[in-house]
Amino acid sequence: MRMRIRIKCISAKLCKAIAESLEPDNLCAPPTIKVRSNAKGNVTTTSITCRGNLETFIATIDDLLLCMDAACKTLEVVESERRA
């Protein structure tokens, strides 16, 4: 099973930070899961490949989306406060 998640950010810098914030998840994934994230321009792309069961695949995607959302919101707040 494979899935690709793409999110568009307000800046390339933010996209890179989000991709880097997911790196610990990529390193700690079970052996049946491969997660790769990269940033190009203002788009972060994360690819997930799973050789396990569907429940594991869904749980991984859910966890990744929550982490991406948290990173994005946190970094946007930090950026907006820095500008103020």
PyMOL Python script that loads the backbone (N, CA, C, O; Angstrom):
from pymol import cmd

cmd.read_pdbstr("""\
ATOM      1  N   MET A   1       0.848  -1.164   0.000  1.00  0.00           N
ATOM      2  CA  MET A   1       0.000   0.000   0.000  1.00  0.00           C
ATOM      3  C   MET A   1       0.894   1.229   0.000  1.00  0.00           C
ATOM      4  O   MET A   1       1.940   1.258   0.649  1.00  0.00           O
ATOM      5  N   ARG A   2       0.467   2.231  -0.733  1.00  0.00           N
ATOM      6  CA  ARG A   2       1.228   3.484  -0.812  1.00  0.00           C
ATOM      7  C   ARG A   2       0.302   4.682  -0.765  1.00  0.00           C
ATOM      8  O   ARG A   2      -0.846   4.637  -1.205  1.00  0.00           O
ATOM      9  N   MET A   3       0.850   5.757  -0.212  1.00  0.00           N
ATOM     10  CA  MET A   3       0.115   7.018  -0.199  1.00  0.00           C
ATOM     11  C   MET A   3       1.115   8.158  -0.249  1.00  0.00           C
ATOM     12  O   MET A   3       2.212   8.071   0.303  1.00  0.00           O
ATOM     13  N   ARG A   4       0.721   9.208  -0.909  1.00  0.00           N
ATOM     14  CA  ARG A   4       1.520  10.424  -0.966  1.00  0.00           C
ATOM     15  C   ARG A   4       0.657  11.566  -0.463  1.00  0.00           C
ATOM     16  O   ARG A   4      -0.465  11.776  -0.925  1.00  0.00           O
ATOM     17  N   ILE A   5       1.211  12.303   0.501  1.00  0.00           N
ATOM     18  CA  ILE A   5       0.512  13.447   1.083  1.00  0.00           C
ATOM     19  C   ILE A   5       1.286  14.696   0.695  1.00  0.00           C
ATOM     20  O   ILE A   5       2.496  14.774   0.904  1.00  0.00           O
ATOM     21  N   ARG A   6       0.595  15.662   0.135  1.00  0.00           N
ATOM     22  CA  ARG A   6       1.214  16.937  -0.230  1.00  0.00           C
ATOM     23  C   ARG A   6       0.481  18.052   0.482  1.00  0.00           C
ATOM     24  O   ARG A   6      -0.748  18.130   0.471  1.00  0.00           O
ATOM     25  N   ILE A   7       1.281  18.924   1.111  1.00  0.00           N
ATOM     26  CA  ILE A   7       0.674  20.104   1.725  1.00  0.00           C
ATOM     27  C   ILE A   7       1.403  21.339   1.215  1.00  0.00           C
ATOM     28  O   ILE A   7       2.628  21.361   1.091  1.00  0.00           O
ATOM     29  N   LYS A   8       0.622  22.350   0.927  1.00  0.00           N
ATOM     30  CA  LYS A   8       1.169  23.618   0.451  1.00  0.00           C
ATOM     31  C   LYS A   8       1.249  24.560   1.634  1.00  0.00           C
ATOM     32  O   LYS A   8       0.288  24.719   2.387  1.00  0.00           O
ATOM     33  N   CYS A   9       2.406  25.181   1.788  1.00  0.00           N
ATOM     34  CA  CYS A   9       2.648  26.078   2.919  1.00  0.00           C
ATOM     35  C   CYS A   9       2.774  27.517   2.431  1.00  0.00           C
ATOM     36  O   CYS A   9       2.797  27.796   1.232  1.00  0.00           O
ATOM     37  N   ILE A  10       2.856  28.412   3.400  1.00  0.00           N
ATOM     38  CA  ILE A  10       2.957  29.823   3.050  1.00  0.00           C
ATOM     39  C   ILE A  10       4.351  30.210   2.583  1.00  0.00           C
ATOM     40  O   ILE A  10       4.538  31.259   1.967  1.00  0.00           O
ATOM     41  N   SER A  11       5.344  29.347   2.881  1.00  0.00           N
ATOM     42  CA  SER A  11       6.706  29.660   2.448  1.00  0.00           C
ATOM     43  C   SER A  11       7.526  28.382   2.300  1.00  0.00           C
ATOM     44  O   SER A  11       7.200  27.348   2.882  1.00  0.00           O
ATOM     45  N   ALA A  12       8.590  28.470   1.514  1.00  0.00           N
ATOM     46  CA  ALA A  12       9.504  27.343   1.350  1.00  0.00           C
ATOM     47  C   ALA A  12      10.202  27.027   2.666  1.00  0.00           C
ATOM     48  O   ALA A  12      10.466  25.864   2.968  1.00  0.00           O
ATOM     49  N   LYS A  13      10.497  28.051   3.440  1.00  0.00           N
ATOM     50  CA  LYS A  13      11.158  27.871   4.730  1.00  0.00           C
ATOM     51  C   LYS A  13      10.275  27.053   5.676  1.00  0.00           C
ATOM     52  O   LYS A  13      10.764  26.168   6.378  1.00  0.00           O
ATOM     53  N   LEU A  14       8.991  27.348   5.691  1.00  0.00           N
ATOM     54  CA  LEU A  14       8.049  26.614   6.527  1.00  0.00           C
ATOM     55  C   LEU A  14       7.944  25.162   6.069  1.00  0.00           C
ATOM     56  O   LEU A  14       7.906  24.250   6.895  1.00  0.00           O
ATOM     57  N   CYS A  15       7.898  24.948   4.769  1.00  0.00           N
ATOM     58  CA  CYS A  15       7.824  23.581   4.226  1.00  0.00           C
ATOM     59  C   CYS A  15       9.032  22.756   4.630  1.00  0.00           C
ATOM     60  O   CYS A  15       8.902  21.596   5.021  1.00  0.00           O
ATOM     61  N   LYS A  16      10.188  23.351   4.534  1.00  0.00           N
ATOM     62  CA  LYS A  16      11.414  22.644   4.909  1.00  0.00           C
ATOM     63  C   LYS A  16      11.388  22.292   6.395  1.00  0.00           C
ATOM     64  O   LYS A  16      11.767  21.185   6.779  1.00  0.00           O
ATOM     65  N   ALA A  17      10.946  23.220   7.223  1.00  0.00           N
ATOM     66  CA  ALA A  17      10.867  22.975   8.662  1.00  0.00           C
ATOM     67  C   ALA A  17       9.883  21.847   8.985  1.00  0.00           C
ATOM     68  O   ALA A  17      10.145  21.035   9.872  1.00  0.00           O
ATOM     69  N   ILE A  18       8.760  21.792   8.274  1.00  0.00           N
ATOM     70  CA  ILE A  18       7.779  20.726   8.497  1.00  0.00           C
ATOM     71  C   ILE A  18       8.364  19.374   8.096  1.00  0.00           C
ATOM     72  O   ILE A  18       8.234  18.397   8.834  1.00  0.00           O
ATOM     73  N   ALA A  19       9.003  19.314   6.938  1.00  0.00           N
ATOM     74  CA  ALA A  19       9.628  18.060   6.495  1.00  0.00           C
ATOM     75  C   ALA A  19      10.671  17.600   7.503  1.00  0.00           C
ATOM     76  O   ALA A  19      10.750  16.411   7.812  1.00  0.00           O
ATOM     77  N   GLU A  20      11.468  18.522   8.017  1.00  0.00           N
ATOM     78  CA  GLU A  20      12.489  18.179   9.002  1.00  0.00           C
ATOM     79  C   GLU A  20      11.875  17.764  10.335  1.00  0.00           C
ATOM     80  O   GLU A  20      12.431  16.921  11.039  1.00  0.00           O
ATOM     81  N   SER A  21      10.742  18.347  10.683  1.00  0.00           N
ATOM     82  CA  SER A  21      10.097  17.989  11.952  1.00  0.00           C
ATOM     83  C   SER A  21       9.542  16.572  11.924  1.00  0.00           C
ATOM     84  O   SER A  21       9.329  15.974  12.978  1.00  0.00           O
ATOM     85  N   LEU A  22       9.307  16.030  10.745  1.00  0.00           N
ATOM     86  CA  LEU A  22       8.799  14.665  10.610  1.00  0.00           C
ATOM     87  C   LEU A  22       9.912  13.622  10.618  1.00  0.00           C
ATOM     88  O   LEU A  22       9.638  12.424  10.687  1.00  0.00           O
ATOM     89  N   GLU A  23      11.149  14.060  10.551  1.00  0.00           N
ATOM     90  CA  GLU A  23      12.272  13.127  10.462  1.00  0.00           C
ATOM     91  C   GLU A  23      12.314  12.109  11.605  1.00  0.00           C
ATOM     92  O   GLU A  23      12.560  10.933  11.341  1.00  0.00           O
ATOM     93  N   PRO A  24      12.083  12.507  12.869  1.00  0.00           N
ATOM     94  CA  PRO A  24      12.076  11.490  13.937  1.00  0.00           C
ATOM     95  C   PRO A  24      11.044  10.382  13.697  1.00  0.00           C
ATOM     96  O   PRO A  24      11.299   9.218  14.004  1.00  0.00           O
ATOM     97  N   ASP A  25       9.872  10.750  13.145  1.00  0.00           N
ATOM     98  CA  ASP A  25       8.862   9.732  12.827  1.00  0.00           C
ATOM     99  C   ASP A  25       9.371   8.799  11.738  1.00  0.00           C
ATOM    100  O   ASP A  25       9.121   7.595  11.783  1.00  0.00           O
ATOM    101  N   ASN A  26      10.080   9.348  10.767  1.00  0.00           N
ATOM    102  CA  ASN A  26      10.612   8.535   9.689  1.00  0.00           C
ATOM    103  C   ASN A  26      11.619   7.517  10.221  1.00  0.00           C
ATOM    104  O   ASN A  26      11.631   6.364   9.788  1.00  0.00           O
ATOM    105  N   LEU A  27      12.458   7.945  11.157  1.00  0.00           N
ATOM    106  CA  LEU A  27      13.508   7.075  11.693  1.00  0.00           C
ATOM    107  C   LEU A  27      12.964   5.995  12.617  1.00  0.00           C
ATOM    108  O   LEU A  27      13.552   4.919  12.727  1.00  0.00           O
ATOM    109  N   CYS A  28      11.836   6.274  13.286  1.00  0.00           N
ATOM    110  CA  CYS A  28      11.282   5.333  14.272  1.00  0.00           C
ATOM    111  C   CYS A  28      10.176   4.450  13.710  1.00  0.00           C
ATOM    112  O   CYS A  28       9.541   3.715  14.465  1.00  0.00           O
ATOM    113  N   ALA A  29       9.933   4.503  12.429  1.00  0.00           N
ATOM    114  CA  ALA A  29       8.854   3.705  11.836  1.00  0.00           C
ATOM    115  C   ALA A  29       9.185   2.219  11.928  1.00  0.00           C
ATOM    116  O   ALA A  29      10.354   1.841  11.859  1.00  0.00           O
ATOM    117  N   PRO A  30       8.169   1.374  12.084  1.00  0.00           N
ATOM    118  CA  PRO A  30       8.410  -0.072  12.100  1.00  0.00           C
ATOM    119  C   PRO A  30       9.001  -0.534  10.766  1.00  0.00           C
ATOM    120  O   PRO A  30       8.879   0.173   9.765  1.00  0.00           O
ATOM    121  N   PRO A  31       9.638  -1.705  10.737  1.00  0.00           N
ATOM    122  CA  PRO A  31      10.294  -2.167   9.506  1.00  0.00           C
ATOM    123  C   PRO A  31       9.349  -2.354   8.310  1.00  0.00           C
ATOM    124  O   PRO A  31       9.796  -2.327   7.163  1.00  0.00           O
ATOM    125  N   THR A  32       8.066  -2.539   8.565  1.00  0.00           N
ATOM    126  CA  THR A  32       7.109  -2.724   7.465  1.00  0.00           C
ATOM    127  C   THR A  32       6.619  -1.399   6.885  1.00  0.00           C
ATOM    128  O   THR A  32       5.888  -1.379   5.895  1.00  0.00           O
ATOM    129  N   ILE A  33       7.029  -0.290   7.511  1.00  0.00           N
ATOM    130  CA  ILE A  33       6.592   1.048   7.077  1.00  0.00           C
ATOM    131  C   ILE A  33       7.808   1.852   6.630  1.00  0.00           C
ATOM    132  O   ILE A  33       8.833   1.878   7.310  1.00  0.00           O
ATOM    133  N   LYS A  34       7.682   2.503   5.485  1.00  0.00           N
ATOM    134  CA  LYS A  34       8.715   3.434   5.033  1.00  0.00           C
ATOM    135  C   LYS A  34       8.046   4.785   4.831  1.00  0.00           C
ATOM    136  O   LYS A  34       7.036   4.905   4.137  1.00  0.00           O
ATOM    137  N   VAL A  35       8.640   5.802   5.460  1.00  0.00           N
ATOM    138  CA  VAL A  35       8.112   7.157   5.370  1.00  0.00           C
ATOM    139  C   VAL A  35       9.234   8.063   4.900  1.00  0.00           C
ATOM    140  O   VAL A  35      10.325   8.061   5.471  1.00  0.00           O
ATOM    141  N   ARG A  36       8.966   8.834   3.860  1.00  0.00           N
ATOM    142  CA  ARG A  36       9.942   9.780   3.320  1.00  0.00           C
ATOM    143  C   ARG A  36       9.254  11.127   3.159  1.00  0.00           C
ATOM    144  O   ARG A  36       8.159  11.220   2.604  1.00  0.00           O
ATOM    145  N   SER A  37       9.914  12.169   3.653  1.00  0.00           N
ATOM    146  CA  SER A  37       9.379  13.529   3.517  1.00  0.00           C
ATOM    147  C   SER A  37      10.427  14.418   2.887  1.00  0.00           C
ATOM    148  O   SER A  37      11.619  14.303   3.175  1.00  0.00           O
ATOM    149  N   ASN A  38       9.970  15.301   2.028  1.00  0.00           N
ATOM    150  CA  ASN A  38      10.877  16.305   1.471  1.00  0.00           C
ATOM    151  C   ASN A  38      10.089  17.561   1.146  1.00  0.00           C
ATOM    152  O   ASN A  38       8.866  17.546   1.004  1.00  0.00           O
ATOM    153  N   ALA A  39      10.828  18.633   1.035  1.00  0.00           N
ATOM    154  CA  ALA A  39      10.220  19.923   0.723  1.00  0.00           C
ATOM    155  C   ALA A  39      10.819  20.432  -0.578  1.00  0.00           C
ATOM    156  O   ALA A  39      12.029  20.375  -0.796  1.00  0.00           O
ATOM    157  N   LYS A  40       9.953  20.924  -1.421  1.00  0.00           N
ATOM    158  CA  LYS A  40      10.390  21.536  -2.677  1.00  0.00           C
ATOM    159  C   LYS A  40       9.531  22.772  -2.885  1.00  0.00           C
ATOM    160  O   LYS A  40       8.317  22.689  -3.074  1.00  0.00           O
ATOM    161  N   GLY A  41      10.193  23.913  -2.846  1.00  0.00           N
ATOM    162  CA  GLY A  41       9.428  25.160  -2.934  1.00  0.00           C
ATOM    163  C   GLY A  41       8.536  25.282  -1.712  1.00  0.00           C
ATOM    164  O   GLY A  41       8.988  25.092  -0.583  1.00  0.00           O
ATOM    165  N   ASN A  42       7.278  25.597  -1.938  1.00  0.00           N
ATOM    166  CA  ASN A  42       6.367  25.736  -0.806  1.00  0.00           C
ATOM    167  C   ASN A  42       5.438  24.518  -0.661  1.00  0.00           C
ATOM    168  O   ASN A  42       4.312  24.643  -0.181  1.00  0.00           O
ATOM    169  N   VAL A  43       5.927  23.342  -1.081  1.00  0.00           N
ATOM    170  CA  VAL A  43       5.155  22.099  -0.953  1.00  0.00           C
ATOM    171  C   VAL A  43       5.988  21.049  -0.212  1.00  0.00           C
ATOM    172  O   VAL A  43       7.133  20.774  -0.574  1.00  0.00           O
ATOM    173  N   THR A  44       5.392  20.476   0.823  1.00  0.00           N
ATOM    174  CA  THR A  44       6.003  19.350   1.524  1.00  0.00           C
ATOM    175  C   THR A  44       5.298  18.093   1.050  1.00  0.00           C
ATOM    176  O   THR A  44       4.069  18.018   1.069  1.00  0.00           O
ATOM    177  N   THR A  45       6.080  17.098   0.620  1.00  0.00           N
ATOM    178  CA  THR A  45       5.530  15.832   0.150  1.00  0.00           C
ATOM    179  C   THR A  45       6.018  14.719   1.063  1.00  0.00           C
ATOM    180  O   THR A  45       7.214  14.595   1.325  1.00  0.00           O
ATOM    181  N   THR A  46       5.094  13.922   1.537  1.00  0.00           N
ATOM    182  CA  THR A  46       5.427  12.767   2.367  1.00  0.00           C
ATOM    183  C   THR A  46       4.863  11.529   1.694  1.00  0.00           C
ATOM    184  O   THR A  46       3.677  11.469   1.371  1.00  0.00           O
ATOM    185  N   SER A  47       5.722  10.544   1.488  1.00  0.00           N
ATOM    186  CA  SER A  47       5.320   9.272   0.885  1.00  0.00           C
ATOM    187  C   SER A  47       5.383   8.183   1.941  1.00  0.00           C
ATOM    188  O   SER A  47       6.367   8.067   2.672  1.00  0.00           O
ATOM    189  N   ILE A  48       4.321   7.382   2.013  1.00  0.00           N
ATOM    190  CA  ILE A  48       4.243   6.286   2.964  1.00  0.00           C
ATOM    191  C   ILE A  48       4.050   4.997   2.184  1.00  0.00           C
ATOM    192  O   ILE A  48       3.186   4.909   1.311  1.00  0.00           O
ATOM    193  N   THR A  49       4.864   3.998   2.506  1.00  0.00           N
ATOM    194  CA  THR A  49       4.727   2.670   1.925  1.00  0.00           C
ATOM    195  C   THR A  49       4.590   1.691   3.077  1.00  0.00           C
ATOM    196  O   THR A  49       5.356   1.749   4.039  1.00  0.00           O
ATOM    197  N   CYS A  50       3.620   0.795   2.985  1.00  0.00           N
ATOM    198  CA  CYS A  50       3.368  -0.163   4.057  1.00  0.00           C
ATOM    199  C   CYS A  50       3.268  -1.574   3.488  1.00  0.00           C
ATOM    200  O   CYS A  50       2.518  -1.828   2.547  1.00  0.00           O
ATOM    201  N   ARG A  51       4.044  -2.490   4.082  1.00  0.00           N
ATOM    202  CA  ARG A  51       3.953  -3.901   3.730  1.00  0.00           C
ATOM    203  C   ARG A  51       3.173  -4.664   4.789  1.00  0.00           C
ATOM    204  O   ARG A  51       3.056  -5.888   4.720  1.00  0.00           O
ATOM    205  N   GLY A  52       2.640  -3.939   5.770  1.00  0.00           N
ATOM    206  CA  GLY A  52       1.897  -4.556   6.862  1.00  0.00           C
ATOM    207  C   GLY A  52       0.403  -4.578   6.573  1.00  0.00           C
ATOM    208  O   GLY A  52      -0.028  -4.573   5.420  1.00  0.00           O
ATOM    209  N   ASN A  53      -0.368  -4.603   7.642  1.00  0.00           N
ATOM    210  CA  ASN A  53      -1.820  -4.668   7.477  1.00  0.00           C
ATOM    211  C   ASN A  53      -2.430  -3.280   7.314  1.00  0.00           C
ATOM    212  O   ASN A  53      -1.769  -2.269   7.549  1.00  0.00           O
ATOM    213  N   LEU A  54      -3.665  -3.245   6.920  1.00  0.00           N
ATOM    214  CA  LEU A  54      -4.366  -1.996   6.646  1.00  0.00           C
ATOM    215  C   LEU A  54      -4.480  -1.122   7.889  1.00  0.00           C
ATOM    216  O   LEU A  54      -4.356   0.100   7.795  1.00  0.00           O
ATOM    217  N   GLU A  55      -4.712  -1.723   9.042  1.00  0.00           N
ATOM    218  CA  GLU A  55      -4.855  -0.956  10.272  1.00  0.00           C
ATOM    219  C   GLU A  55      -3.564  -0.189  10.591  1.00  0.00           C
ATOM    220  O   GLU A  55      -3.613   0.966  11.014  1.00  0.00           O
ATOM    221  N   THR A  56      -2.418  -0.834  10.385  1.00  0.00           N
ATOM    222  CA  THR A  56      -1.132  -0.175  10.614  1.00  0.00           C
ATOM    223  C   THR A  56      -0.949   0.986   9.657  1.00  0.00           C
ATOM    224  O   THR A  56      -0.484   2.057  10.046  1.00  0.00           O
ATOM    225  N   PHE A  57      -1.315   0.770   8.410  1.00  0.00           N
ATOM    226  CA  PHE A  57      -1.208   1.798   7.377  1.00  0.00           C
ATOM    227  C   PHE A  57      -2.065   3.007   7.742  1.00  0.00           C
ATOM    228  O   PHE A  57      -1.598   4.144   7.675  1.00  0.00           O
ATOM    229  N   ILE A  58      -3.299   2.768   8.121  1.00  0.00           N
ATOM    230  CA  ILE A  58      -4.218   3.850   8.487  1.00  0.00           C
ATOM    231  C   ILE A  58      -3.717   4.581   9.730  1.00  0.00           C
ATOM    232  O   ILE A  58      -3.761   5.810   9.781  1.00  0.00           O
ATOM    233  N   ALA A  59      -3.243   3.840  10.734  1.00  0.00           N
ATOM    234  CA  ALA A  59      -2.736   4.461  11.955  1.00  0.00           C
ATOM    235  C   ALA A  59      -1.514   5.326  11.659  1.00  0.00           C
ATOM    236  O   ALA A  59      -1.359   6.397  12.245  1.00  0.00           O
ATOM    237  N   THR A  60      -0.652   4.874  10.760  1.00  0.00           N
ATOM    238  CA  THR A  60       0.531   5.644  10.383  1.00  0.00           C
ATOM    239  C   THR A  60       0.141   6.935   9.690  1.00  0.00           C
ATOM    240  O   THR A  60       0.690   7.995   9.991  1.00  0.00           O
ATOM    241  N   ILE A  61      -0.796   6.854   8.768  1.00  0.00           N
ATOM    242  CA  ILE A  61      -1.262   8.049   8.052  1.00  0.00           C
ATOM    243  C   ILE A  61      -1.899   9.031   9.034  1.00  0.00           C
ATOM    244  O   ILE A  61      -1.634  10.232   8.975  1.00  0.00           O
ATOM    245  N   ASP A  62      -2.731   8.524   9.928  1.00  0.00           N
ATOM    246  CA  ASP A  62      -3.380   9.378  10.923  1.00  0.00           C
ATOM    247  C   ASP A  62      -2.341  10.078  11.794  1.00  0.00           C
ATOM    248  O   ASP A  62      -2.432  11.284  12.022  1.00  0.00           O
ATOM    249  N   ASP A  63      -1.367   9.336  12.276  1.00  0.00           N
ATOM    250  CA  ASP A  63      -0.317   9.909  13.110  1.00  0.00           C
ATOM    251  C   ASP A  63       0.473  10.968  12.353  1.00  0.00           C
ATOM    252  O   ASP A  63       0.776  12.034  12.889  1.00  0.00           O
ATOM    253  N   LEU A  64       0.799  10.664  11.114  1.00  0.00           N
ATOM    254  CA  LEU A  64       1.568  11.607  10.298  1.00  0.00           C
ATOM    255  C   LEU A  64       0.797  12.898  10.041  1.00  0.00           C
ATOM    256  O   LEU A  64       1.366  13.987  10.115  1.00  0.00           O
ATOM    257  N   LEU A  65      -0.483  12.783   9.743  1.00  0.00           N
ATOM    258  CA  LEU A  65      -1.305  13.972   9.514  1.00  0.00           C
ATOM    259  C   LEU A  65      -1.403  14.832  10.774  1.00  0.00           C
ATOM    260  O   LEU A  65      -1.347  16.059  10.697  1.00  0.00           O
ATOM    261  N   LEU A  66      -1.547  14.192  11.924  1.00  0.00           N
ATOM    262  CA  LEU A  66      -1.594  14.942  13.183  1.00  0.00           C
ATOM    263  C   LEU A  66      -0.269  15.652  13.434  1.00  0.00           C
ATOM    264  O   LEU A  66      -0.251  16.811  13.848  1.00  0.00           O
ATOM    265  N   CYS A  67       0.840  14.960  13.185  1.00  0.00           N
ATOM    266  CA  CYS A  67       2.159  15.579  13.372  1.00  0.00           C
ATOM    267  C   CYS A  67       2.378  16.742  12.401  1.00  0.00           C
ATOM    268  O   CYS A  67       2.908  17.785  12.784  1.00  0.00           O
ATOM    269  N   MET A  68       1.971  16.557  11.153  1.00  0.00           N
ATOM    270  CA  MET A  68       2.111  17.630  10.161  1.00  0.00           C
ATOM    271  C   MET A  68       1.281  18.841  10.564  1.00  0.00           C
ATOM    272  O   MET A  68       1.743  19.978  10.474  1.00  0.00           O
ATOM    273  N   ASP A  69       0.068  18.592  11.003  1.00  0.00           N
ATOM    274  CA  ASP A  69      -0.818  19.686  11.405  1.00  0.00           C
ATOM    275  C   ASP A  69      -0.241  20.434  12.610  1.00  0.00           C
ATOM    276  O   ASP A  69      -0.230  21.665  12.635  1.00  0.00           O
ATOM    277  N   ALA A  70       0.233  19.691  13.600  1.00  0.00           N
ATOM    278  CA  ALA A  70       0.812  20.324  14.786  1.00  0.00           C
ATOM    279  C   ALA A  70       2.053  21.136  14.427  1.00  0.00           C
ATOM    280  O   ALA A  70       2.222  22.259  14.903  1.00  0.00           O
ATOM    281  N   ALA A  71       2.916  20.573  13.595  1.00  0.00           N
ATOM    282  CA  ALA A  71       4.134  21.289  13.187  1.00  0.00           C
ATOM    283  C   ALA A  71       3.780  22.553  12.416  1.00  0.00           C
ATOM    284  O   ALA A  71       4.357  23.614  12.654  1.00  0.00           O
ATOM    285  N   CYS A  72       2.843  22.439  11.505  1.00  0.00           N
ATOM    286  CA  CYS A  72       2.446  23.586  10.682  1.00  0.00           C
ATOM    287  C   CYS A  72       1.868  24.700  11.546  1.00  0.00           C
ATOM    288  O   CYS A  72       2.255  25.859  11.403  1.00  0.00           O
ATOM    289  N   LYS A  73       0.956  24.363  12.430  1.00  0.00           N
ATOM    290  CA  LYS A  73       0.338  25.370  13.293  1.00  0.00           C
ATOM    291  C   LYS A  73       1.368  26.017  14.217  1.00  0.00           C
ATOM    292  O   LYS A  73       1.369  27.234  14.398  1.00  0.00           O
ATOM    293  N   THR A  74       2.233  25.210  14.791  1.00  0.00           N
ATOM    294  CA  THR A  74       3.256  25.740  15.697  1.00  0.00           C
ATOM    295  C   THR A  74       4.194  26.686  14.961  1.00  0.00           C
ATOM    296  O   THR A  74       4.474  27.787  15.435  1.00  0.00           O
ATOM    297  N   LEU A  75       4.675  26.257  13.809  1.00  0.00           N
ATOM    298  CA  LEU A  75       5.615  27.076  13.050  1.00  0.00           C
ATOM    299  C   LEU A  75       4.963  28.355  12.526  1.00  0.00           C
ATOM    300  O   LEU A  75       5.618  29.395  12.456  1.00  0.00           O
ATOM    301  N   GLU A  76       3.693  28.292  12.160  1.00  0.00           N
ATOM    302  CA  GLU A  76       2.998  29.504  11.708  1.00  0.00           C
ATOM    303  C   GLU A  76       2.864  30.506  12.849  1.00  0.00           C
ATOM    304  O   GLU A  76       3.021  31.707  12.629  1.00  0.00           O
ATOM    305  N   VAL A  77       2.576  30.035  14.076  1.00  0.00           N
ATOM    306  CA  VAL A  77       2.469  30.928  15.229  1.00  0.00           C
ATOM    307  C   VAL A  77       3.824  31.558  15.527  1.00  0.00           C
ATOM    308  O   VAL A  77       3.919  32.763  15.759  1.00  0.00           O
ATOM    309  N   VAL A  78       4.868  30.738  15.518  1.00  0.00           N
ATOM    310  CA  VAL A  78       6.216  31.255  15.768  1.00  0.00           C
ATOM    311  C   VAL A  78       6.575  32.317  14.734  1.00  0.00           C
ATOM    312  O   VAL A  78       7.098  33.375  15.082  1.00  0.00           O
ATOM    313  N   GLU A  79       6.298  32.036  13.480  1.00  0.00           N
ATOM    314  CA  GLU A  79       6.614  32.985  12.404  1.00  0.00           C
ATOM    315  C   GLU A  79       5.830  34.279  12.554  1.00  0.00           C
ATOM    316  O   GLU A  79       6.389  35.363  12.388  1.00  0.00           O
ATOM    317  N   SER A  80       4.532  34.179  12.869  1.00  0.00           N
ATOM    318  CA  SER A  80       3.726  35.388  12.998  1.00  0.00           C
ATOM    319  C   SER A  80       4.150  36.218  14.218  1.00  0.00           C
ATOM    320  O   SER A  80       4.104  37.447  14.173  1.00  0.00           O
ATOM    321  N   GLU A  81       4.561  35.558  15.302  1.00  0.00           N
ATOM    322  CA  GLU A  81       5.036  36.293  16.473  1.00  0.00           C
ATOM    323  C   GLU A  81       6.388  36.938  16.213  1.00  0.00           C
ATOM    324  O   GLU A  81       6.681  38.007  16.747  1.00  0.00           O
ATOM    325  N   ARG A  82       7.200  36.304  15.409  1.00  0.00           N
ATOM    326  CA  ARG A  82       8.489  36.874  15.068  1.00  0.00           C
ATOM    327  C   ARG A  82       8.320  38.159  14.258  1.00  0.00           C
ATOM    328  O   ARG A  82       9.105  39.097  14.394  1.00  0.00           O
ATOM    329  N   ARG A  83       7.294  38.189  13.418  1.00  0.00           N
ATOM    330  CA  ARG A  83       7.044  39.372  12.579  1.00  0.00           C
ATOM    331  C   ARG A  83       6.457  40.519  13.386  1.00  0.00           C
ATOM    332  O   ARG A  83       6.600  41.684  13.013  1.00  0.00           O
ATOM    333  N   ALA A  84       5.794  40.189  14.497  1.00  0.00           N
ATOM    334  CA  ALA A  84       5.110  41.230  15.297  1.00  0.00           C
ATOM    335  C   ALA A  84       6.082  42.061  16.106  1.00  0.00           C
ATOM    336  O   ALA A  84       5.668  42.970  16.826  1.00  0.00           O
TER     337      ALA A  84
END
""", "prot")
cmd.dss("prot")
cmd.show_as("cartoon", "prot")
cmd.util.cbc("prot")
cmd.orient("prot")
